[in-house]
Amino acid sequence: MISRFKRLLIGRPMKSAELEGERLSKLKALAVLSSDALSSVAYGTEQILIVLMAAGFAAVWYSIPISVAVLGLLLILILSYRQTIFAYPKGGGAYIVAKDNLGLPTGLLAGGSLLVDYILTVAVSTSSGTDAITSAFPGLHEYTVPIAIVMIVFLTVMNLRGIGESASILAFPVYLFVTAVIVLIVAGVVKVILHGPHSDIPELGTAVSDISLFLLLKAFSSGCSALTGVEAVSNAIPNFKKPEVRNAAMTLVMMGLILGVMFIGISLLAYWYGIAPDPKETVVSQITDATFGRGIIYYAIQGITALILFLAANTAYAAFPLLAFMLAKDKYMPHAFMVRGDRLGFSNGIIFLGVLSALLVILFHGDTTNMIPLYAVGVFIPFTLSQLGMMVRWIRLKPQNWIFGLIVNTIGMLTTLCISLIFIFTKFTQIWMVFIFLPLVIFIFYKIHQHYMNTADELRISIDKEKPLIKGSTIVVPVAGITKVVMHSISYAKSLTDNVVAVYVGFDEEEIERLEKKWEEWNPGVRLIVLRSSYRSIIRPIVRFIETVEWKTQETDHITVLIPQFITKHWWHNFLHNQSSLLLRAYLINQKDVVVATVPYHLMR
């Protein structure tokens, strides 16, 4: 039943040879890998306005030059990551760049930051999508967390079905969102041209007494949350169809152009309409209302915006498993993240991402505003390290036209470093946990790596010197009575060796005497050893007996404990029987250097 449900949920298993067909074209890749960056126009401008409102409504005009500055940084990041794509065609983004040029600890910092960022991407995107829904339908405010979790489950299942299928599903809403925002911007600009901007808006250049450089930098750093997701293309180059590098570079440029147009358009409309941030209604909702009124078009755009904000999390689902795979390949994450599932995706990474992001939504009660600073810090640290790593690479290799690349990366590094520092100093109360969580993640990376190295050292053999040691075999069969299960186990044991002994643990003298007499009558050709237990423990006497046998035969025999176990027809029947065989098996495997085997006997009724 479980297998049928799994097939219904994620589809038929795919052959490894079908992996090439799962690679993405430019249009599908743009939908999958750019959904996070493109969707951020729904809250990027709003984050700028929230900060500026601290100086009063008169300061909202600063949102325009700040938005232009954000576009400048976007241009630098696009140029920089385009260079990264050509320099590191196997993907990996900031992790590989930092590890290759700045050393392993810095690489792990970048990789850990990106992993945290992708988890936050899912949490922020689904929470933002929920905000768009509750702006249109205020009665749903109290269901913010359940709505977000349902969407995370949906995205997790969709990605378990394979990146090719998820891309096909995602492409339509992404391009529908881009079309809707462009229509909104064009309609809004036409309305401003025909009717003029809002009469109360402050003119560009208006003096504001409470404004400060610190506040402007804080607003700029908040607006840079619109740039999250830009690095995803460079991380996921292996997902592209051939030629992977050229297709990835073109996709990155397309994403930058679309993002830039939509972001500046929303910022201009917010200024012209005199929009102020409202905790119960998003800026995009207010712009749409002012442009079209609360009619069919308004609800259509809000629905599409909510949908794309939910689906923006898919960028993380595409990039997180690949990054986890690279870290696992370097032995800094569990090897389970290297395993492809039935649909050729890295299923364990997808499930892990879904579970952690759902926990974050619950922890923050679906509050986007509180998560965005963490989200931005998580991405700007890798931005900075990636730029610095590329700077070192240009200086070290000095390829043709390396000066231009060095200048671009230097400007980018200084800008993203400033933004990171602004976030740290201005929103420390909201992001302090990053300084606990990131070192903890890196510590876990090192402990995982140490475990793999220690395991390799202990398992490694010298082919020239070490050969298998040939010994005899002694088999111990724990029995609870004379049954077909025991008979089946003894028959199997006798087929392997003549050194077989049955062990029975008794609590009552009458029961022991009865079993000994019955065993003698049965006479299976195996000696029965009876162990008396004064404290009603089965495991302890058997373990002591095995230790005795092991001590006597350690030079001549391998010890095998053959555990008889009947398998019930229905899973719930297991609750009707004690599980002493499972407990004994678990204890012996973890505590003793003996072979532990189970002989199953399947019940038919």
Order of alpha helices (4+ residues) and beta strands (2+ residues): alpha-alpha-alpha-alpha-alpha-alpha-alpha-alpha-alpha-alpha-alpha-alpha-alpha-alpha-alpha-alpha-alpha-alpha-alpha-beta-alpha-beta-alpha-beta-alpha-beta-alpha-beta
